[in-house]
Amino acid sequence: MMKRFIFFCVSILIGLHALNAQTDLYATTTSDSLPVYDFPRLDTLRILKKDPWLAGAQVIGVNIGVWAFDRYILKGDYAYINLQTMKHNIRSGFYWDNDNFQTNSFSHPYHGSIYMNAGRSNGLNFWQSGLYAVGGSFMWEMFMERELPSTNDFIATPIGGAALGEVLFRASDWVIDDRTTGWERFGHEFACLVLSPARGLTRIINGDAWRRSSNRGRSIAPQPMSLYLGMGFKALELKNNILDRGVGLAVDLGFIYGDLYDSEDTKPYDYFTLRGSFNLQKKQPFLGQINLIGRLWGKELYEKNNNELHFGLFQHFDYYASDTISDISNKKPYEIATPAAFGAGLIFRGKTLNDTWGYSAHLHLNGILLGASISDYYFLDERGYNWGSGYGAKIGGSVSYKNKLSLTLANEHYHIFTWNGYDPNMDLSTVNFRTLNVQGDKSDVLFNISTLGLGYRFNQKWSIGASGTLFVRRTDYAYREDYLSITQENRLMAIIKF
């Protein structure tokens, strides 16, 4: 419960919300203009001192600290390491582990974000800092556990960690204010530490945490940004052989950072959208959804007569989780994640000459290096999903009338292949889950998420939105019966823009 509370607080601070496939609704029901929050344009930016050695020491320190907590506080059997376990890990090589869905698809990437920010906080750029995430993950997998090194962790931790890490680093930059003192200063430094532990630690080590200045002390140029909070009701309905329904409260938090249509001298993550959806619903996971799209590079292709078209390379991080609605069906409606995905995207927007109508569209084509999808047969230790690789696409558009009324239609498509399966005659109940090296069921899954949204903006702050989403999954198994699952999700949300 405490972990959930901490994550919820962090989410509010950074405003988890993505105006991607499902969230154009919030953008078009609020305002097209994104304000820069209280950051004087003439404020001097601080260039962080480049210190790769301190960054490396922090990565090592983080791993030793986490291991010590696991070993001496939690007393986890996996943390009782010695030279023999390290040699065994090196000789045995990597395998696909059987941790639960949230741990592998979100918690490990979040751990990778700390490695990433050890580099970013010590003056290294996005790409250089990513190497620290790779190194930190390799150190942990090889030496800090007595369990075999995990293939999926070594992919998800650094790549997903780079995505989450850059977002958290930029969010931490926003809360820094070196002009303040006393309890106000403590609040700013504490927020920085929560958002980016590595950056907060770096500021304590070099004294920046209490050093006063006439400038804010931020290291990134001011960017337009918007923060959203949506609260309302969510109804989940699983449509299989029998009907199963669940209704509860939901909270959506979101953050839009940068200008998507500014393609001059682009840098990684100078534009990103991030959304988090949280369930206050019985029998559903607290963290239900994360969608992150970060621009790595962009270029304007066309601009004329209030119409413009942009091309870009993007990193994607998607996470959808649900749990059994009730004992009627005893089935999870859906579960899918792509902690390591990259692709190209086209984004178009325009409006009529009298500004009465506005319209936008997007198309993203992605390669999925690592993806996970719910399984109907593979249940081993904490795991009930398959790993794999494949491709994906996101397409959608919106139409708005007088910046008041909006209609949004969007679709996400994922096709993930699992090729390293287990013997169909194997009895999973008798298998040693610590040594079974498989991705799951040999199969391929087609996962489609379609959303129709309608929104109305009352004023600059308040809006209301209704949306319906259809989750359709078809899994074709090599040795098992194929499975089709259809889930409908309806939302009614009141939305406030800060």
N, C-alpha and C positions, 0 to 999 in steps of 0.2 A: 504493500500500500504506500509506504514512504517513497519508494522508487517512482511509483506512478505520480505521486504528488509533486515530487521534484521535477519530473519530466514535464508535467502540466505547467508548472511555473516557468520553466525554461521556454516552453512553447509559446506562452503568452508574451514573453519578452521579445522573442524574435519574430513572432507573428507567422506561424507556419500556415502558408496558403499559396496555392499555385493557380494562376489563371491559365491553365492549360486545357486539356480536353474537356474537363467537366466544369471549369470554373470561369469561363468567359462571362457567365451569368453575373458574377459579382462585379466584374469590371464595368459591364455595360449598364448595371443598375446603380452605379455610383457616379463616377466622373472620369472623363478621359484624361484630365490633368492630374499629374502626380506631384505633390508638393515636396520640396526639400525641407526637412525638419530642422529648423533653428540652427543652421550652420552658416555663419557668415562667409560669403564668397572670398573675402580678403583674408580669412584666417590662414595662418601659415601651416602648411602640412609638415609633419615630422617624418624625416627619413629614418627608418629603423636601422640600427647598426647591424651589419651582416656578421653573424657569429655562428658559422656552421658547427663549431666544436661544442658550444653551449647547447645548440639544438640537438646534437647527437647525445650529449649527456642527459638531456631531458627525456629523450626517447628511452634510453636505458633506465633512467630513474623511474619513469612511469611503469615500465615492465616489472622492475624489481618491487616497486610499491604495491602493484596489483597482486603480484605473486605472494608477497608477504601477507597481505590481507587474506588471500585465499588459504594460505598455509596456516597461519597462526590464529586468525579470527574465525573463518569459516571451517577450517580444518578439512578442506576438500581433499579426497584421496588423490585427485589428479595433480595436486600441488606438492606432493612429497617427491621432489626431484633430487637427483644426484648425478654424478658423472656417468653412471651406468645407463640411466634413463636417457641422458643426452646422446650417448653413443648409439643406443637402440633406435632413437628417433632418426638419427642421421643415416643409419644403415637400412632402416625399414622404408624410408621415403614417405610420400604423401598418400592419404586415403580420404574418401568422402565420409565425413562424420555424421552422427545421428543426433545432433542437438536439435532443440525445438525451433520452430519457424521464426519467432521473433528474435531469438538469440542470434541465429545465423544470418537473418536478412536485415536486421536493424542494429542490434546491440554491437555486433562485431564492426560494422561500418562506423558506428559512433566511436568505438575505441580507436579506429583508424583515424578519425578526425582529430584526435588528440595528438597522434604522431604528426599528422599534417601540420597542425598549428604550432608544433615545436619549431618547425622550419619557418613558417610564415611570421611567427612572433620574433624571430631572430634575423629578419631582413632578407629572407630568401623568397624567390618568386613562386608562383603556383607550381610550375613544373619541377623545380628543384625540391620544393617541399614534398612533392609526391614521392620522391626517392626515399625520404625519411619514413613515410608510411609503409613503403615496401620493406625497408630495413627493419623497422619495428615489428612488423608482422612476421617476418622471417625469424627474428630473434625469439619471439614468443612461441611460434609453432615448433621450432627446433629444440629450444632449451628450457622453456619455462613451465612445461607441463609433462607429465609422464604418459600422457595420451599421444598417439601417433600424430604427426603433423597433418593438418587438415587442408585438403585441396581447395575446398570451397571457401574456407576462411582466408587463405592466402590470396584469393582473387577478390573476395568481397571486402575484406578489411582495408586494403590500400586504395582500391578504386572507388568503392562507396565512401570510404573515409575522405578521399580527396574532395568529393562532392559536398558532403556534409561539413567538412572542415573549412572549406573556403567560405561557405555561407555563414558559419558560426564566427569565423574570423572577421568578416565584414560586419556582422551584427555587433561583435564586441567593439569594433572600431567606432561604431556609432554611439556607444554609451560612455566612452572615455571623455573625461573633462578635467584637464589638469589645472583649471582655474579655480576649482572648488577646494574647500577645506572641511575639516571636522566630519560630522556625521553625513553631510551631503557627499563629501569625497568618498567616505566609506561605502555609501550606497552605490556610487558609480564603479568603484573598484570591485565590489562584491558582484555586481551584475556582470562585469567583464570576466571575473573568475568563473562564474556559473556558465556563461555562454562559451567561453574558451579557456578551460583550465590551464592549458599551456601558456597562453598569453598572460593570464593573471599571474601565473608563477614567474614568468619572465620579468614582469613589471616589479614584482616583489624582490627578485634577485638583483636587478640593476638599480633599484631605488625609485623607479618611475611611479610606483604606486603612491608615494607620498610627496614627490617633488612637485612644487607648485610652479606654474608658468602663466604667462599672459595669454597664451594660446591654448586651445583645447587639447592639443597633443595627438590629434588623429593623423593617421598615415595614408588615408585614402581620400581622394578628392570627393567633394559632395556629389551625391547622386540623387535623382528623384526617387521617391519611394512612397508606398502606400501600405497601410496596415488595416486588416479587416478582421472582424469578429462576427460570426454567425451563430445563432442559437435557435433551436427549434426541435421539431419532432422528426423521427425517422421510423419508417415502417419497412420491415424486411419480410419478404415472402418467398419461400422455397417452393418451386413448382415441379415436383416429381410425381411419382405415382400417387402420393398423398399430399395434401396441402398443409403447409406448416407456416405459421406467421409469428412475428415478434414485433412489438412496438416499444419505443423508448425515446429518451432525449439524446440529442447529439449536439456537439460543439465543433464548429469549423473555425480555424484560425489561419490567417494567410498574410503573405508578405510579397509585394512586388518591388523589385529593386532594379534601378537603372532604367534606361530608355531603350526599348527593343528596336526602335527605328533610328537610333543613332549608331551608324555603322562606320564611323571614322575612328581609326586608331583603336580598334576593339582589343580588349584584354580579357583573359578568362574570367568569367563570372562578373563582368561589369554590368551584365544584365542576367537576372534569374527570377524565376517564380517558384514559390514554395507554399505548399498547402499541407495542413495536418487536420485530420478528422478524428474526433474522440467520441467514444460511445459512453453514455451514462445510461446504459441499457442492460438489463439483467441477462446474464449468460453470454454477453458479447465482450470481446477484448477491449480494454480501455483505448489502446492505440489501434484505430481501425484503418487508417489510410495515410500515406505520405506520397506526395507527388512533387518532384523537383526537376526542373529543367534549367540548366545553366548554359549560357552561351560561351563557347570557347573562342569563336571567331565569327565575324559577320561582314557582309558587304551589301550595299544598296545596288539593286539591279535596275530599278525604274522608279521615277517620281514625276508625276505630271497631273495637273487638273485634280488636285485633292486625292490622288490615288498613288500608292507607293507599294513596291514589292522588294522584299529583302530576302537574302539567302544567308544561311549560317550553319556552322557546325556546333552541335550541342551534346552535352552529357545529360543522361536521363537516370533518375532514381525513382522507381515506383514500388509501392508496397500496399497491398490490400489484404486485410485479415478479417475473418469472421469466425464464429464458433456455432456450435449446435444451437438452434433457436429454442427447441424444446425436446422433450422425450418422444414426441410424435414421430418424427422422421429419424432422429438420432444421427443427423448428417450435418457436416459443415457445409454451408452454402458455397463458399469460395475461399481461395487462398492463393495468392500469386505475388511474386516479387521479382524485380530486376535490379539487383544491386550493382551490376556492371553492364552498362549499355551506352552506346554512342551512336550518333547518326547525323544526317543532314536535314535541314528544314527550310521550307519556303513559307514566308509570312506576308500576307497582303492585308491592307486596310484602305478604306476610302470613305468618302461622304459626298452627298449631293452639294451642289453649289450654294444652296440656301441653308445648308446644315440641318435639314429636316430629317434626313435618313443617314445613318452610318452603317458600315458593314465591314466585316473582317473575316479572314479565313486563314487556316494554317494546315500545313502538311509536313509531317516528320516521318522519315524512313530510318529505322534504327537496326543496328546489329546488336544482338544480346549475347555478350560473352558468357554471362552467368545468369541463369534465371531459375526460379523455383515455382512449382505448381502443385496444388493439392493432389494426393493420390487416393485412390479408392481401395487399394490392396496392400500397399507397403506401410506397415506399422511396426516400427522397431525402436525400442527405447523411447525417446521423446519425439520421434519423428514420424510424420504422416504425409510426406510430400516428396516429390521427385526433383532432382537437380537436372539441369540441361543447358543447352545453348540454342540459339535460333535467331529470329528476326522479329521486328515489330513495326507497326505503323500507327500514327495518330493523325486523324483528319477531322476538321470541324470548322464551323463558322458561326457568326452571329449577325443579327440585324437589329438595329435600335432605331426608335422613333423619338425625335426631339430629345435625345439623351434621357428619356424617361422610361419608356417601355422597351423591353428587349426580349428577343427570342434566340436561343442558342441550341445548336445541334452538334454533337461531337461523338467520335467513335475511337476507341483504342483497340488495337488488334495485336495479339501475341501468339507466336507459333514457336514452341519450345520442344526440342528433341532430346530425349533421354536414351543414350545408346549403351551405356554401361549398366546392364541390368543383372539380376540374379537368376540362378537356375530355377525354372518354374516348378521343379519338383522339391525345392528346398522348403523346409518347415522353418519359418522365421522365428517361431517361438523357441526354437532350440539353438539359434545362432548366437555367437558371441558378437554383440553389436560393436565392440571396441576394435574388432579386426575385419569385419565384413566391409569390403571396399567396393561399393556399388553406388551409382547415382540414384537408384530406386528401381521402379518398374521400367522395363524396356518399353518405350512408348513415345508418342508425340501428342501434344495437346494444342488445341486451337482454343484460345480464350478471347472472347469479344466483350467489350464493355461499351454500351451505347447509352447516351444521355440526351434527354430533351429537357431544356430549362426555360422558364418564363420568369421575368423579373420586372419590378416596378420601383423606380427611384422617387421617393417623396421629396428629398432635398439633398444637400451636399453630404449629409452624414447618414441618413437612414434610408434603407431599402427593404423590400420584401422579395423573397424568391421561392419558387416551387420547382422541383425537378423530379424526374423519374429516370432511373437507371436500370438497364437490363444487363445482367451478367450471364453470359452463355458460354459454357465450357463443354467441349467434346474431346475426350481422351481416347485415342486409339491404342490399345495395348497389344503387344506382340503375342503374349501368352495368356491373356485374360480377356474377359468379356468387356467390350467397349462401353463407355459410360457417357451419358449426356445429362448435364445439370443446367437448370435455368433458374435464376434468382432475380426477383424484382425488388428494387429499393426506391422508396418514395420519400422525399424530404420537403418540409415546409419550414423556412428559416427567416428570421428577422436579422438583418445585416446592418452593422454599424461600421463606418469608415472613420479611422482616427487620423 
